[in-house]
């Protein structure tokens, strides 16, 4: 199951016979990004538009990279 907000990674194809099993222990984060028309001044509140989410975190990034490199990772 992908991390919260993560886009599914497409399967790169068959793994090599010597591929290692990898378990990553680390964080999986979601960045919340809102666009504003300009940088707010001190104490000022601005209305933003279009909330966007981006997956990340050291553990999620390492697991995705290991999978792309051919390692077997748990679903």
C-alpha positions in Angstrom: 0.0 0.0 0.0 1.5 3.4 -1.0 2.3 6.0 1.7 -0.5 8.5 2.4 -0.8 10.8 -0.6 1.9 8.8 -2.5 1.4 8.1 -6.2 1.7 4.4 -6.9 5.1 3.4 -8.3 4.9 1.5 -11.6 6.5 -1.9 -11.5 9.9 -1.7 -13.3 9.6 -5.3 -14.5 11.1 -8.6 -13.3 13.5 -8.5 -10.5 17.0 -10.0 -10.9 17.5 -13.5 -9.3 19.9 -12.0 -6.7 17.6 -9.1 -5.7 17.7 -8.5 -1.9 14.7 -8.2 0.3 14.6 -4.7 1.8 12.7 -3.4 4.8 13.0 0.4 5.4 12.3 1.9 8.8 11.7 5.6 8.6 9.2 8.4 8.2 6.6 8.8 5.5 5.4 12.4 5.2 3.0 14.5 3.2 3.9 18.1 2.3 0.9 20.4 2.1 1.5 23.3 -0.4 -0.8 26.3 -0.9 -0.1 29.0 -3.4 -0.5 32.6 -2.3 -0.4 35.7 -4.4 2.6 37.2 -2.5 4.8 36.7 0.5 2.8 37.7 3.6 4.0 40.5 5.9 4.7 40.1 9.6 1.4 38.9 11.3 -0.5 39.1 8.0 -2.9 36.4 6.8 -3.4 35.7 3.1 -5.9 33.5 1.4 -4.4 30.7 -0.6 -5.6 28.7 -3.5 -5.3 25.1 -4.7 -4.0 22.8 -1.9 -1.5 20.4 -3.3 0.0 17.4 -1.6 3.5 15.8 -2.2 4.7 12.6 -0.7 8.1 12.3 0.9 10.0 11.5 4.0 13.3 9.7 4.3 11.8 6.2 4.7 9.3 6.6 1.9 12.0 8.0 -0.4 14.5 5.2 0.4 11.8 2.5 -0.1 10.8 3.9 -3.5 14.5 4.2 -4.6 15.2 0.6 -3.5 12.2 -0.7 -5.4 13.3 1.2 -8.5 16.7 -0.3 -8.2 15.3 -3.8 -8.2 15.0 -4.7 -4.5 12.0 -6.6 -3.3 10.0 -4.4 -0.9 6.9 -5.4 1.1 3.6 -4.3 -0.5 
